[in-house]
Each structure stands twice: as structure tokens, then as C-alpha cells.
Amino acid sequence: MLGLIAEEAQNRTSFPGNRRQRSLALFCWLVFGAGLLVQLLSPHLKVSNGAFVIPPKMTAGRNAIRLDEIVARERQIQLLSVFLTVSGALGLAFLYRDILIGAVSRRSSEPVEGPACPDSTPSQHPGATRKTLDEENQHKRKAITMRIQKFSRPGVILMATVVAIITSIVAANATQTITTPNAAFVSYSLAPGANSAPITPATNRSVLVMGCCTTSGATSIGQVSLLHIPSTLIEWVGLESPASATITSGYSSTAGTHIVYIDYAHLLDIQVASKDTIFVHNGYSATLAGNVTLVW
């Protein structure tokens, strides 16, 4: 019996179709794994209230934050991840389709002959005896193959279940990323006299900039519609924060130019940082926190 199993394994290894199937299975696993790797290496931007939440680590430095590029890169990564993952999963499902749909177990199995004694005395017709032994060995190989497939079927089903769950999670993440509008949410917490990291609005299109202060005693909100002409200037029109909410408008490329107040005392405002960027400036004597949302 052990000899037949070994021989069957050797035959399966040397059979060109099986080698091709194993190569295809390995390729599908590599594609599926590549999709998971891309997913793990993505920025994983959180989506809250229909906007991408920019993590604090991206706003901690002094480098300008290009929100449109960050969102576009997240979408590209999620699309690549779901394409690779779904492609690998479908390929594996196709390769293991017989086991998954139970086709192998429904195939008619031929009866297994009784074991032949290899040391039995040859008959007067050695050709017939050898033919009988070959048929018996063939039946045993089929029976062993079917037993192996039968025992491996639960493992394949478990593997398919895990692959399906992972693929569903990746697809759900990609769907959320793709369907979320072009909006980004940036939080800030500024000491007196401090500026936030520069923010680069999307270029050559209208951008709605809404800012608020959430610190008790200074809570308020202001907003402007803004146009960023790259390497030239920033133009805006909008409404200052209460209590004296007035219209604010202008254009500038000079750092420090006031755009809109977003606190109650008109000491916290969004300013021009450069001809391509804006930032939040805290002119108050205490630390102020809040957030800015950009929609484009």
C-alpha cells in the first residue's frame, strides 16, 4: 500500500497537467498575497462623516500636505489591492472548483479489487497475469487518489472560506474609499503663536474650506470658497466667524495674509502660507484645538 502511495505521488509529480496546475495555484497565491501586501502597506485613511481623516502623523511636520494627492494615492492603492486580491481568489476558486462544488465526490468510483500477492506463483499465461496486476494497481491508485481528495476537501473548504472573508474585507475597504467624496478632514492643536502644517488645496478648481475651533470659550466656525492657482496665488470669498460675521474676500501670495477667522474672538484664523499653501495660525494666548475640512 505504501509503495502504491509513493508511486502515485511520483506519478502526480511527473504528470505535466499536475505540474501546470500547481504552477497556476502558486501564481494565484502570489497574486492574492500581493493584494494583501498592498493593503497592509496602504496609508489606511479613516473615513468619517463622508471625508478622509488625515492622521496626525501626516500633519506633524512642516512639509506641505497635498490633500488631493493623498486621497488619490489612497484610491489607487485600494483599487490595486482589490484587483490583485479578487483576481487571486477567483483563480484559486477556479483551480479548486472540483473539490469546492463536490464534483470529485460525485464521480463514480470503480470497485477496488482484492490485493494481489506479488509473490504468487505465475500462471501459465504470464501476459494475462501482468495485465491483471496492472489493472489491480490502477484501481488501487484511483482509490488512493479519491481518498486523498476526500480527506483534503475539508481543508480546501476552510481555506476557501478564509480567502472569501479576506477578499470581502479588502473589497469593502476599496468600495468605501472609492465612493467617499473628495473631502479631507485635518485636526489641529496649536500653542500660542503657532502655525499648523501648510495645506495645499486642490488646484484650478473651487475648494470649500470650513474651519472651526472646538476649545471651550472660543468655539466658532468660518468658511470660504477658495481658488488655488498653482505657483501664482490663492483667491477666496466667504464668511468670517461669529459674533461679527462679515464677508471676507481677497487674493494673495504673501505669507501671513488673513483669509478667514474660525474662533469667537477673531484671534484664530486661516492664513496664506505661500502662493500654493494655507495654514491655521493661533494668535490667542492659550492653546486652541479644532479642525479644518476641505471639499473639492
Secondary structure by P-SEA (a helix, b strand, c coil): caaaaaaaaaaaaacaaaaaaaaaaaaaaaaaaaaaaaaaacccccccccbbbbcccccccccccaaaaaaaaaaaaaaaaaaaaaaaaaaaaaaacccccccccccccccccccccccccccccaaaaaaaaaaaaaaaaaaaaaaaaaaaaaaaaaaaaaaaaaaaaaaaaaaaaaacccbbbbbbcccccccccbbbccccbbbbbbbbbcccccccccccbbbbcccccccbbbbbccccbbbbbbcccccccccccccccccbbbbbccccbbbbbbcccbbbbbcccccc
